[in-house]
Amino acid sequence: MRSRGGTPGFPLIWDAIVVGAGPAGATTALLLARAGGSVLLLDRARFPRDKPCSEYLSPATTDVLQRLGGGVLDAVERATHARLYGMKVVAPGGAAMLGRFRGASRPYSLALPRTSFDAILVAAAARAGAHVAEATTVENLAWERGAVAGVVARSRKGRRVTCHARIVVGADGLRSVVARRLGLVRYSPPRRFAFTAHVADVAGVDQVGELHVSDRGYVGLGPVGGGITTVALVLPLHVVRGSDRDYRREFFSELDRFPGLAGRFDPRRLVREVLATGPFAQWAKAAAVPGALLVGDAADFFDPFTGQGIHTALRGAELAADCLIPGLAHRVSTTMPLQSYERARRRAFRGKWLLERLIALGVGSPALTDRVVARLARRPDLADLLVSVTGNLLPARRVFAPSVLARLLW
Ligand SMILES: Cc1cc2nc3c(=O)[nH]c(=O)nc-3n(C[C@H](O)[C@H](O)[C@H](O)COP(=O)(O)OP(=O)(O)OC[C@H]3O[C@@H](n4cnc5c(N)ncnc54)[C@H](O)[C@@H]3O)c2cc1C
């Protein structure tokens, strides 16, 4: 294992092994280590590493970063980044709406490359005392008396080790090995696939994120600082699987099929290769079983349209830590508070889950998207409300009020 950070030597049993050092895993490790737990944070990648993402931190994420302390928010604000003040959505028929973030002392989102953001969190976890082992892939789980008791991991040199822990946190993203080994993975429509790239000097980019919907899929784009725009092309899985086109090579010609995007990109200004990810949606039937918890995309990832994944990963980490820390302090190894984690997740995310799914399904229907976007274009107050809810600044129930639904649809 190539490792850095905190705890000298390996204990026989860690308080927690966290699999995956993305936002969910690094944040969980940071919080548990800061509370005095011995924490092993494993990732198959070496940081800094890229991650296919539109790299927008919904505005409420700033508050979570501030709560995390340890200089995390300062480091994010010192890194090259952009500020986005709202979201523009362009419907297949050409109608366009703009919603501004409302209801926050900082009514903007920070957007920065995942290479820097994720590395900031991993470094913070290491400073808090987590033992970070990079280039280490978890292949399997270790079991004792019907409960998860550790992981089987392989270093890049091929050395296989079994590490034991009181709790294993699966934070290993969309294709989580932990969730798969637990037999918890479920799929649901809409099934989509994404291609993301960094492009310099994109014409017409302003201080808002953009979402362009067509009858084929959608494109999300936004600045991430330094003259770079992150561009995500999201297509239905059947389109990608049913064709022999190489969407990575034909990325720019696909973008040109969206009327609001044609002519805005110079393919020679591609500054990072096109990354592919999917298929999604994917979610876990349960987020906690004896000896293990799932956090972030490993627990649920429906669709990137609303850009809430990083906030969910960080909030999920906070909820997991809240449930685990009392047990860590007393070195309780058997009765981890699994039910309370499931309950806390339902309370925190139920509205978001529903809204995220409805929007993800809705953008699959060009006629419905045209209709809703045209209404929102005429009602800036509603557009602000919807964008602020998906920015996690306001609770989802505000959108489900009958008066709001009626004005959106009729
Ligand atoms: C196209 C697209 C655009 C998106 N845009 C946005 C956006 O603008 N804003 C937003 O908030 N969210 C966005 N998301 C969602 C966001 O990327 C995720 O929700 C977020 O990355 C989840 O964080 P995580 O820590 O759960 O997982 P990840 O960030 O995926 O981290 C998982 C980590 O686990 C590691 N890992 C995986 N398997 C193993 C293993 N077997 N052993 C060891 N390590 C392992 C990986 O190397 C990785 O570092 C987007 C997603 C997609 C697909």
PDBQT file of the ligand as one rigid body, heavy atoms in Angstrom, charges set to zero:
ROOT
HETATM    1  C1  LIG A 501     -21.958  13.329 -15.495  1.00  0.00    +0.000 C 
HETATM    2  C2  LIG A 501     -22.027  13.637 -14.035  1.00  0.00    +0.000 A 
HETATM    3  C3  LIG A 501     -22.076  14.960 -13.627  1.00  0.00    +0.000 A 
HETATM    4  C4  LIG A 501     -22.200  15.260 -12.275  1.00  0.00    +0.000 A 
HETATM    5  N1  LIG A 501     -22.211  16.571 -11.894  1.00  0.00    +0.000 NA
HETATM    6  C5  LIG A 501     -22.343  16.889 -10.590  1.00  0.00    +0.000 A 
HETATM    7  C6  LIG A 501     -22.312  18.248 -10.160  1.00  0.00    +0.000 A 
HETATM    8  O1  LIG A 501     -22.142  19.178 -10.941  1.00  0.00    +0.000 OA
HETATM    9  N2  LIG A 501     -22.481  18.492  -8.840  1.00  0.00    +0.000 N 
HETATM   10  C7  LIG A 501     -22.657  17.501  -7.923  1.00  0.00    +0.000 A 
HETATM   11  O2  LIG A 501     -22.825  17.785  -6.739  1.00  0.00    +0.000 OA
HETATM   12  N3  LIG A 501     -22.636  16.199  -8.300  1.00  0.00    +0.000 NA
HETATM   13  C8  LIG A 501     -22.467  15.878  -9.597  1.00  0.00    +0.000 A 
HETATM   14  N4  LIG A 501     -22.394  14.565  -9.981  1.00  0.00    +0.000 N 
HETATM   15  C9  LIG A 501     -22.474  13.520  -8.937  1.00  0.00    +0.000 C 
HETATM   16  C10 LIG A 501     -21.147  13.439  -8.187  1.00  0.00    +0.000 C 
HETATM   17  O3  LIG A 501     -20.093  13.254  -9.089  1.00  0.00    +0.000 OA
HETATM   18  C11 LIG A 501     -21.202  12.281  -7.200  1.00  0.00    +0.000 C 
HETATM   19  O4  LIG A 501     -22.442  12.285  -6.549  1.00  0.00    +0.000 OA
HETATM   20  C12 LIG A 501     -20.068  12.363  -6.167  1.00  0.00    +0.000 C 
HETATM   21  O5  LIG A 501     -18.825  12.202  -6.790  1.00  0.00    +0.000 OA
HETATM   22  C13 LIG A 501     -20.266  11.280  -5.112  1.00  0.00    +0.000 C 
HETATM   23  O6  LIG A 501     -19.157  11.204  -4.279  1.00  0.00    +0.000 OA
HETATM   24  P1  LIG A 501     -18.717   9.807  -3.644  1.00  0.00    +0.000 P 
HETATM   25  O7  LIG A 501     -17.611  10.131  -2.704  1.00  0.00    +0.000 OA
HETATM   26  O8  LIG A 501     -19.893   9.074  -3.185  1.00  0.00    +0.000 OA
HETATM   27  O9  LIG A 501     -18.160   8.955  -4.881  1.00  0.00    +0.000 OA
HETATM   28  P2  LIG A 501     -16.928   9.212  -5.831  1.00  0.00    +0.000 P 
HETATM   29  O10 LIG A 501     -16.650  10.650  -5.952  1.00  0.00    +0.000 OA
HETATM   30  O11 LIG A 501     -17.206   8.433  -7.069  1.00  0.00    +0.000 OA
HETATM   31  O12 LIG A 501     -15.705   8.559  -5.060  1.00  0.00    +0.000 OA
HETATM   32  C14 LIG A 501     -15.609   7.169  -4.943  1.00  0.00    +0.000 C 
HETATM   33  C15 LIG A 501     -14.147   6.805  -4.714  1.00  0.00    +0.000 C 
HETATM   34  O13 LIG A 501     -14.082   5.408  -4.475  1.00  0.00    +0.000 OA
HETATM   35  C16 LIG A 501     -12.930   4.887  -5.112  1.00  0.00    +0.000 C 
HETATM   36  N5  LIG A 501     -13.174   3.455  -5.345  1.00  0.00    +0.000 N 
HETATM   37  C17 LIG A 501     -14.108   2.909  -6.169  1.00  0.00    +0.000 A 
HETATM   38  N6  LIG A 501     -14.039   1.573  -6.093  1.00  0.00    +0.000 NA
HETATM   39  C18 LIG A 501     -13.060   1.269  -5.216  1.00  0.00    +0.000 A 
HETATM   40  C19 LIG A 501     -12.526   0.044  -4.709  1.00  0.00    +0.000 A 
HETATM   41  N7  LIG A 501     -12.991  -1.142  -5.106  1.00  0.00    +0.000 N 
HETATM   42  N8  LIG A 501     -11.508   0.115  -3.821  1.00  0.00    +0.000 NA
HETATM   43  C20 LIG A 501     -11.029   1.315  -3.405  1.00  0.00    +0.000 A 
HETATM   44  N9  LIG A 501     -11.496   2.494  -3.850  1.00  0.00    +0.000 NA
HETATM   45  C21 LIG A 501     -12.503   2.477  -4.730  1.00  0.00    +0.000 A 
HETATM   46  C22 LIG A 501     -12.813   5.702  -6.386  1.00  0.00    +0.000 C 
HETATM   47  O14 LIG A 501     -11.486   5.691  -6.883  1.00  0.00    +0.000 OA
HETATM   48  C23 LIG A 501     -13.253   7.087  -5.910  1.00  0.00    +0.000 C 
HETATM   49  O15 LIG A 501     -12.158   7.882  -5.511  1.00  0.00    +0.000 OA
HETATM   50  C24 LIG A 501     -22.255  14.229 -11.317  1.00  0.00    +0.000 A 
HETATM   51  C25 LIG A 501     -22.184  12.900 -11.731  1.00  0.00    +0.000 A 
HETATM   52  C26 LIG A 501     -22.069  12.600 -13.077  1.00  0.00    +0.000 A 
HETATM   53  C27 LIG A 501     -21.988  11.178 -13.496  1.00  0.00    +0.000 C 
ENDROOT
TORSDOF 0
